[in-house]
Amino acid sequence: MTAEKITTITPLVYGKMVNAAAAKLSANAENINKLNVFPVPDGDTGTNMALSMASGAEYERESQDQTVGLLSKATAKGLLMGARGNSGVILSQIFRGMANSMGEKETLSARDMADALMEAAKVAYKSVMKPTEGTILTVIREAAAEADRSATAGDDLPTLMEKTFAASQKALDSTPDLLPVLKEVGVVDSGGQGLVMVLSGFSEVVLGTFDEDNLKAPDNAELDQMVSNLHAGAQADESLNPEDIKYGYCTEIMVDLGVGTTYDQPFDYDKFYNYIADKGDSLLVINDDDVVKVHVHTEDPGSIIHWGTEFGSLRKVKVDNMRDQQQAVIDKQEAENQAAGQAKKPVEAPEKSVFAVASGDGIAKLFESLGVYQVITGGQTMNPSTKDFVDAIEQSGAKEAIILPNNSNIFLAADQAKDLADVPVSVVKSRSIQQGLTAMLGYNPDASLEDNQAAMTEELATVVSGAVTQAVRETTLKGHDIKKGDWLGMKDGEIVVVGKQLVETAKSLLQEMCDDDSEIVTIISGKGAKAKDEKALEEAIEEIDDDLEIEVHNGGQDLYPFLLSVE
């Protein structure tokens, strides 16, 4: 479907641009994920940017403002609160810069759009302590510079956006020449690719060529993963009252378009999407030429199902009562607490509370045993959003907070939470679970926030972190020819061992980690590890140095059978 070119960005056009960007990122999330340099299961760039942009689009749709400037502020706020991973935070800063420039303008001209992009680039660069070229920053800078040249030349809005998008693609293509690791692996920068998708959506709306039907829809497994990611940001826990859930029914449908006895009208993405958007939240709508797939939290699942039948034949319907599910979580937790003779965690947090990011019940218990008040679920498989941190801190009642991100890809979201929380917050830049656990050895609940940050940060350097996982894609990196399914041994985030067998890879990794000063080796076993594997590792440690002290814990983490530390 082709519409007329647009020469002025009105509030309606701006909304279409934001939602087109969100749709582009959602449809291309997995392709962007595949560009990640490290072939490990992680909170990938495409997923992070798609979920961050989806939050921005949701805030824009829910805003009652009637000017582009105020809608842009709502979008930027949504992106900031929903920002996941460093790429999501940088994207939020790009939209923050645009909102700063737009101010309270009712509409935007070509010159206004160029100014907004120039300010976006400036704010994005300032948001990163050490800006690196060959990344999303290069793409926004080059795109903004071209927009400025185009506006100065007197181009109209469609021409400006077309040139801006072309410049972003050219900048993206140059990223391997600016960042050697990209050239080695043979990919462009994943964050830059995500921004190109955003600018592509903007440009197509203005040029009148945006057509949702032509977007590649992820397969069912990919859709399920995106739904899982949405839920991961707000997992049920015993502290949430079921009655506080605004939209109580998790509803999923899949519709074969244009067929069946109920088929009444041709599929139009915007019309289809906007109807459902008014019925709830946590919305995903993904389609190709033949099928549309929907996930939404709503109070009226019947209307969603009926709406789907207007456009074709239902292939799948799934409705879950989330209030009942939440009550079941509460009942189960209370039963477990009673059986174990444990008292529930008090509602009030200590005046000074530590919040750590981790996944795995065993790891959570390790952090709590060291004095962490709350473990925020996330880390490798799902990066918490800025809002997740802010909500956890403010709902705890703590008067001061310390955040242990335990993953460098969470640093920027944690920093944003520090600025947004109502109480003083310090972020201790732990890059791994092992560093986070070690940092807690420097924690003193009676010390000041500043002294704790200094002492905990000092502890980070005393531990060497190791992790064993399987490669999720094929690549060549720093001399290693990696095949999908190979076992990877990583020392402080760098791949140092590639093997075909789990235990042998872990043994080789330990040899790389230990030196003459090593005293303690800790093994944290995940779900993929077996007792015999743990025993084999203990024997390997004794062969390296029989004076080494060995600790073994069951972490229960996914995807990483072994997390190792040497102190």
LINFENTA-V386855 format. One record per residue. N is the residue number from 1. RES is the residue in one small letter. SS is DSSP state (h for helix, s for strand, l for the rest). Layout:
BEGIN
n = (N/N)
res = (RES/RES)
ss = (SS/SS)
END
This chain:
BEGIN
n = (1/2/3/4/5/6/7/8/9/10/11/12/13/14/15/16/17/18/19/20/21/22/23/24/25/26/27/28/29/30/31/32/33/34/35/36/37/38/39/40/41/42/43/44/45/46/47/48/49/50/51/52/53/54/55/56/57/58/59/60/61/62/63/64/65/66/67/68/69/70/71/72/73/74/75/76/77/78/79/80/81/82/83/84/85/86/87/88/89/90/91/92/93/94/95/96/97/98/99/100/101/102/103/104/105/106/107/108/109/110/111/112/113/114/115/116/117/118/119/120/121/122/123/124/125/126/127/128/129/130/131/132/133/134/135/136/137/138/139/140/141/142/143/144/145/146/147/148/149/150/151/152/153/154/155/156/157/158/159/160/161/162/163/164/165/166/167/168/169/170/171/172/173/174/175/176/177/178/179/180/181/182/183/184/185/186/187/188/189/190/191/192/193/194/195/196/197/198/199/200/201/202/203/204/205/206/207/208/209/210/211/212/213/214/215/216/217/218/219/220/221/222/223/224/225/226/227/228/229/230/231/232/233/234/235/236/237/238/239/240/241/242/243/244/245/246/247/248/249/250/251/252/253/254/255/256/257/258/259/260/261/262/263/264/265/266/267/268/269/270/271/272/273/274/275/276/277/278/279/280/281/282/283/284/285/286/287/288/289/290/291/292/293/294/295/296/297/298/299/300/301/302/303/304/305/306/307/308/309/310/311/312/313/314/315/316/317/318/319/320/321/322/323/324/325/326/327/328/329/330/331/332/333/334/335/336/337/338/339/340/341/342/343/344/345/346/347/348/349/350/351/352/353/354/355/356/357/358/359/360/361/362/363/364/365/366/367/368/369/370/371/372/373/374/375/376/377/378/379/380/381/382/383/384/385/386/387/388/389/390/391/392/393/394/395/396/397/398/399/400/401/402/403/404/405/406/407/408/409/410/411/412/413/414/415/416/417/418/419/420/421/422/423/424/425/426/427/428/429/430/431/432/433/434/435/436/437/438/439/440/441/442/443/444/445/446/447/448/449/450/451/452/453/454/455/456/457/458/459/460/461/462/463/464/465/466/467/468/469/470/471/472/473/474/475/476/477/478/479/480/481/482/483/484/485/486/487/488/489/490/491/492/493/494/495/496/497/498/499/500/501/502/503/504/505/506/507/508/509/510/511/512/513/514/515/516/517/518/519/520/521/522/523/524/525/526/527/528/529/530/531/532/533/534/535/536/537/538/539/540/541/542/543/544/545/546/547/548/549/550/551/552/553/554/555/556/557/558/559/560/561/562/563/564/565/566/567)
res = (m/t/a/e/k/i/t/t/i/t/p/l/v/y/g/k/m/v/n/a/a/a/a/k/l/s/a/n/a/e/n/i/n/k/l/n/v/f/p/v/p/d/g/d/t/g/t/n/m/a/l/s/m/a/s/g/a/e/y/e/r/e/s/q/d/q/t/v/g/l/l/s/k/a/t/a/k/g/l/l/m/g/a/r/g/n/s/g/v/i/l/s/q/i/f/r/g/m/a/n/s/m/g/e/k/e/t/l/s/a/r/d/m/a/d/a/l/m/e/a/a/k/v/a/y/k/s/v/m/k/p/t/e/g/t/i/l/t/v/i/r/e/a/a/a/e/a/d/r/s/a/t/a/g/d/d/l/p/t/l/m/e/k/t/f/a/a/s/q/k/a/l/d/s/t/p/d/l/l/p/v/l/k/e/v/g/v/v/d/s/g/g/q/g/l/v/m/v/l/s/g/f/s/e/v/v/l/g/t/f/d/e/d/n/l/k/a/p/d/n/a/e/l/d/q/m/v/s/n/l/h/a/g/a/q/a/d/e/s/l/n/p/e/d/i/k/y/g/y/c/t/e/i/m/v/d/l/g/v/g/t/t/y/d/q/p/f/d/y/d/k/f/y/n/y/i/a/d/k/g/d/s/l/l/v/i/n/d/d/d/v/v/k/v/h/v/h/t/e/d/p/g/s/i/i/h/w/g/t/e/f/g/s/l/r/k/v/k/v/d/n/m/r/d/q/q/q/a/v/i/d/k/q/e/a/e/n/q/a/a/g/q/a/k/k/p/v/e/a/p/e/k/s/v/f/a/v/a/s/g/d/g/i/a/k/l/f/e/s/l/g/v/y/q/v/i/t/g/g/q/t/m/n/p/s/t/k/d/f/v/d/a/i/e/q/s/g/a/k/e/a/i/i/l/p/n/n/s/n/i/f/l/a/a/d/q/a/k/d/l/a/d/v/p/v/s/v/v/k/s/r/s/i/q/q/g/l/t/a/m/l/g/y/n/p/d/a/s/l/e/d/n/q/a/a/m/t/e/e/l/a/t/v/v/s/g/a/v/t/q/a/v/r/e/t/t/l/k/g/h/d/i/k/k/g/d/w/l/g/m/k/d/g/e/i/v/v/v/g/k/q/l/v/e/t/a/k/s/l/l/q/e/m/c/d/d/d/s/e/i/v/t/i/i/s/g/k/g/a/k/a/k/d/e/k/a/l/e/e/a/i/e/e/i/d/d/d/l/e/i/e/v/h/n/g/g/q/d/l/y/p/f/l/l/s/v/e)
ss = (l/l/l/l/l/l/l/l/s/l/h/h/h/h/h/h/h/h/h/h/h/h/h/h/h/h/h/h/h/h/h/h/h/l/l/l/l/l/l/l/l/l/l/l/h/h/h/h/h/h/h/h/h/h/h/h/h/h/h/h/h/h/l/l/l/l/l/h/h/h/h/h/h/h/h/h/h/h/h/h/h/h/l/s/h/h/h/h/h/h/h/h/h/h/h/h/h/h/h/h/h/h/l/l/l/l/l/s/l/h/h/h/h/h/h/h/h/h/h/h/h/h/h/h/h/h/l/l/l/l/l/l/l/l/l/h/h/h/h/h/h/h/h/h/h/h/h/h/h/h/h/h/l/l/l/l/h/h/h/h/h/h/h/h/h/h/h/h/h/h/h/h/h/h/h/h/h/h/l/h/h/h/h/h/h/l/l/l/l/h/h/h/h/h/h/h/h/h/h/h/h/h/h/h/h/h/h/l/l/l/l/h/h/h/l/l/l/l/l/h/h/h/h/h/h/h/h/h/h/h/h/h/l/l/l/l/l/l/l/l/l/h/h/h/l/l/l/l/s/s/s/s/s/s/s/s/s/l/l/l/l/l/l/l/l/l/l/l/h/h/h/h/h/h/h/h/h/l/l/s/s/s/s/s/s/s/s/l/l/l/s/s/s/s/s/s/s/s/l/l/h/h/h/h/h/h/h/h/h/h/h/s/s/s/s/s/s/s/s/s/s/h/h/h/h/h/h/h/h/h/h/h/h/h/h/h/h/h/h/h/l/l/l/l/l/l/l/l/l/l/l/s/s/s/s/s/s/s/l/l/h/h/h/h/h/h/h/h/h/l/l/l/l/s/s/s/s/l/l/l/l/l/l/l/s/h/h/h/h/h/h/h/h/h/h/h/l/l/l/s/s/s/s/s/l/l/l/h/h/h/h/h/h/h/h/h/h/h/h/h/l/l/l/s/s/s/s/s/l/l/l/l/h/h/h/h/h/h/h/h/h/h/l/l/l/l/l/l/h/h/h/h/h/h/h/h/h/h/h/h/l/l/l/s/s/s/s/s/s/s/l/l/l/l/s/s/s/l/l/s/s/s/l/l/l/l/s/s/s/s/s/l/l/s/s/s/s/s/s/l/l/h/h/h/h/h/h/h/h/h/h/h/h/l/l/l/l/l/l/s/s/s/s/s/s/l/l/l/l/l/h/h/h/h/h/h/h/h/h/h/h/h/h/h/l/l/l/l/s/s/s/s/s/s/l/l/l/l/l/l/l/s/s/s/s/s/l)
END
